Amino acid sequence: MSTPSHPTPVGPVDPAHGRWRPLGLDSVRLTEGYWADWQRLNAAAIIGHCDDWIERLGWSGNFDAAVRGDLPGARRGREFSDSEVYKLMEAMAWEVARSGDQELDQRLRSLTDRVAAAQEPDGYISTMFGRPGQGDRYSDLTWGHELYCIGHLIQAGVARGRTAGLDDRLVQVAVAAADQVCREFGAEARQGYCGHPEIEVALIELSRLTGDERYRDQARLFIRRRGSGLFEGTEIGRAYFQDDLPVRQATVLRGHAVRALYLQSAVVDQAVDDQDDDLLGLAASQMLATLARRTHLTGGMGSRHDGEAFGEDWELPADRAYCETCAGVASVMANHRLVLATGDPRFADAVERTLFNLVATSPAGDGHSFFYANPLRQVVTAPPSGADEVSPRASTGSRAPWFEVSCCPNNLARTFASLAAYLASADEGGIQIHQYAGAEIETVLPAGRVRLRMETGYPASGRVLLTVAETPDDPWTLTLRVPAWAGGTGGARLTTAEGTTPVEAGQVRVRRRFRPGETVALDLDLAPRWTWPDRRIDGLRGTVAVERGPLVMALESVDLGADAGRAVVRTDEPPLERGGRVLVPIRLAPDPVDGWPYGTKAPGGSAAPMAAGLGGPFDQGRPADGSDRLPGASSGTGPAESAPERLVPLIPYHDWAERGPSTMRVWLPTA
Amino acid sequence: MSTPSHPTPVGPVDPAHGRWRPLGLDSVRLTEGYWADWQRLNAAAIIGHCDDWIERLGWSGNFDAAVRGDLPGARRGREFSDSEVYKLMEAMAWEVARSGDQELDQRLRSLTDRVAAAQEPDGYISTMFGRPGQGDRYSDLTWGHELYCIGHLIQAGVARGRTAGLDDRLVQVAVAAADQVCREFGAEARQGYCGHPEIEVALIELSRLTGDERYRDQARLFIRRRGSGLFEGTEIGRAYFQDDLPVRQATVLRGHAVRALYLQSAVVDQAVDDQDDDLLGLAASQMLATLARRTHLTGGMGSRHDGEAFGEDWELPADRAYCETCAGVASVMANHRLVLATGDPRFADAVERTLFNLVATSPAGDGHSFFYANPLRQVVTAPPSGADEVSPRASTGSRAPWFEVSCCPNNLARTFASLAAYLASADEGGIQIHQYAGAEIETVLPAGRVRLRMETGYPASGRVLLTVAETPDDPWTLTLRVPAWAGGTGGARLTTAEGTTPVEAGQVRVRRRFRPGETVALDLDLAPRWTWPDRRIDGLRGTVAVERGPLVMALESVDLGADAGRAVVRTDEPPLERGGRVLVPIRLAPDPVDGWPYGTKAPGGSAAPMAAGLGGPFDQGRPADGSDRLPGASSGTGPAESAPERLVPLIPYHDWAERGPSTMRVWLPTA
């Protein structure tokens, strides 16, 4: 292997070029607060939880069965279960680097040995294909997830390579697997690509790790081939696989959200490494269009249960928002890459929104259950999932310990373990802070070594205090993101040695000869605010949400003392904040009464008396008012006029469903 | 076989008891107008179209292959393709009875011979199961559709039995198949039931046709077993199969809509034949709850693409409304049975709504292409389907000639051919008219023979003129349904020999000693009206629809000269009608411009100027107004304030997509 030409940050992404160079786990350490707490929980609970379930269900055991020759008979799990083992191994690799946990290191080495033992002499590895009684290698690119699994193996290998060195056995396993892929799918070889993108982003990173161009070349081939119609004729349609169009002809993300976002990450990586500004411009504009028209308020992507897919533009219903947890993880991957590549803070805003309101929502506070889908409204209360129960993927309403398709918990584990790598970047001139959390940051600029301490109670409090612990004498630039929600009207202020000044949304740059001990403070106004949807979104018309700082708030039935679906909110004053609680004035609409739900009375008009009760099926009464309603219907508006109004607390959306079965809504109908 | 104890109407349903006795094709003949035209098109185009495709794709050929011993290798189509052949045969049976078409009779006999040749000696019949290389008989009740297919065979047999006599070969094939089912699944035998209900409604009707109680007993067993958890553990969940609850514990329809509605039809049949008023009351109240909370304005049922299923209460989005054509057919089946059983005109209203706005929407005007799903909004224009192309089932936006799952065209064919049976009923005291169409009706009451002529341009015109062509001297009662939309405020008037009087929604009864030539006229006010959704429907809040008589109207981009998604309607005056066209005042909202779609400006507030254009991805500009929008966003409301308003024609929803690719919406955002 050749040596890469630039310093390698210890993190999941290491672009060869681009606007900014990421700072990795070697440069950034989360110390306290919201994200540090999640990292500790990840170490204490989530990683072990995933490991236990993966052993228990036999998914890691599949590799042992392969060695014993017991496949396919003894195989357990879905066709992509290998990938869960690999994602967990990636999480372990980052976590070992973060914490130095030697027991976890041993566990990772043990898993590596089991995986390595199942690798074929030519590098190919899969517990699902290639043996007598199984499908041939690469015989089902559409649904087999073979290259997808290998992609996750490679990402685990990259994580281990960056944290334990290139000689680690996991790196060697990943390299051998990647070599086999390059031989099989090279320019002159099989012209295929995987139904589920993932190998692309993995191969580019392996190239960055090892300096071997072949992997980047192979990724470029996979990306270029996509859209040629390999998945023509599948009932689900080509767009599901992002195979409807070549990447360079697309204007917006579409199809299966996780697939689209993994692919997008790889496209950004390719554009950056190739210094292909046209492709980067395209990738950025595809993402901006997706943020503008196909993204939920939480940052959640994928509106459809059907195909786990993006919907059409403005198809963003609250109740059926799929917003898969893995799509949140993948969106963070793609948007973070775009921040580094373009320097555009809008992508960092998207990362923040998605981390706080989607990634943070999935796991329960104890780290032992998870949401797979993250809708913005829960219509019916769901029974709690059994602690021992494997759930279908799309259940909503209560977090489940595990799923038949259990991609999300492991995806969270690897994200939490590597979260420090998403906070900051550097360039020749200074350091950029993209996300706010208690942390220590240290890197060497051309001017010299810089150490920063970031202290903040964010998102509970809006002050971010940066202390320059070590600095060269020469000037350098500290760049801070000012979130869009805080900018423009005095919602953000910067305090430096020179005083306090309002700052606008976007980025604020402080270029100075800093002195050790000097502080820079960013104050963000966290007063809760009404947030209105674009009028083109059918599913949200006539509703409003509340946000507080980066947090999307939610109304839960537990706080309302009634079904959250009955809430109607008054918005003539801003939402209140009292004693740390966000309160909004709410009245209850009347309880549902059955009747034909479409009529000649405008909502808000007074209710007409109904001629007859619902009665039995033999009741032939009719309303006497000419309204087109079934007997027994109340108009649903009349009695509400006199319903008492009261102040009801909202909670951060990411905390919902922690207090037992409930109904919930983010978007509240307005009076 | 024993002889049934009461006269058998020539129609799909013949209840043993119940409020009213249906009049069949032998008593009612459609003569002119909207539904007669569809019947003619069915005869001239649709039935032949289905027959051609079924032959061409080898679905009827599967039976020949079975005889040749070429199965499973030569088998074509999905696991339920046998049922398409049977539904087509049912359509042919009704059509032969309606028209006397001898060529079609020969074609049906030929198909019957081919099917019969594939029947096993013990009566079992399936091209999918039971041979070497195929699954064992009834080895996959969850997904195999085996009993479902046999159910459709039995319905075809019943149609033939009622139109050509019990000695017809198709009846014998059906009886032999039913006998095998009864042996296999009887009280002491296998305790299973089919994943897709259908056999139940078929067996009860076969019992009614033949007088053999065994079939009704078997249906009762199937219905009673349902909900015992046979389909536990399927990823899609038990509710999909209506297996989550016993029928008597359910309060509303749920799961796969077609399955739920076929089952509901059987439950009504069982309740009626058993004179089980508790069960009938339950079935009626389940349907009323479904009409009140889970039915689209068009009568369409099934809100979800995912599982082709009912959604939760009030989950009725326009754009993603699935509203499968077959669910419309099944809803007509179930609601018609409830009309007969209970006499409640609300169910006849539902039949009318569904026929005019769902069943009539699916087929193109030439009878050669069909909608599978019938959403109430088309967001993007779809390319026309190729005339030779088999489409995935859920495509929307353009009708397709055929589908991979092609249940809908054949279901329409059998419904159109038997449509006369849904118009009227009789009891000891008189005749009830439920649906309005040009028709001749003839039956024998205890008082003597009655012949009626119904003349109407409905739904284009609102006058229904009934002429008593023949009548006994004794008095009898003519009962007319007054649609809910017309009742109460002078919207409906009845003219008899005694003068004209306003009538209320529900039913109006005219009891007289009629004289030959005497007329009764019902005048329904068809002035177009605004229809407002219940406030609990998230997806429709802030919108209004237009209805004209029984027709739901739609705005199509072809008439707007712009994307229908941009329309905003003003509702302070009623919709206009000019020269037979319905017109509404519409302005165009501004064209979409990309920006973060959630912000601090309430919709309707004035737009703030944006600081920067969208530019390239390296643009880091921010809006200067503190709104939470991406640069380049317009508020989507500001310029609209001054947009000119104009009168735009609406078309009946059932006519949309007949003029090339378009966008469409039924529910129009209000100003």
Interface residues (C-beta under 8 A of the other chain):
Chain A: R19 E235 I236 G237 L280 G281 A283 A284 S285 L288 A289 L291 A292 R293 T295 L297 R304 H305 D306 G311 E312 D313 W314 E315 L316 P317 A318 D319 R320 L338 A341 T342 G343 D344 P345 R346 R377 V379 V380 P392 R393 A394 E404 A484 W485 G487 G488 T489 G491 E504 A505 G506 Q507 R529 W530 T531 W532 P533 D534 R535 R536 I537 D538 G539 L540 R541 G542 T543 V544 A545 G565 T571 A589 P592 D594 G595 W596 P597 Y598 G599 T600 K601 A602 P603 L614 G616 P617 F618 D619 Q620 G621 R622 P623 A624 D625 G626 S627 D628 R629 L630 P631 A633 G636 T637 W667 P669
Chain B: R19 E235 I236 G237 L280 G281 A283 A284 S285 L288 A289 L291 A292 R293 T295 L297 R304 H305 D306 G311 E312 D313 W314 E315 L316 P317 A318 D319 R320 L338 A341 T342 G343 D344 P345 R346 R377 V379 V380 P392 R393 A394 E404 A484 W485 G487 G488 T489 G491 E504 A505 G506 Q507 R529 W530 T531 W532 P533 D534 R535 R536 I537 D538 G539 L540 R541 G542 T543 V544 A545 G565 T571 A589 P592 D594 G595 W596 P597 Y598 G599 T600 K601 A602 P603 L614 G616 P617 F618 D619 Q620 G621 R622 P623 A624 D625 G626 S627 D628 R629 L630 P631 A633 G636 T637 W667 P669
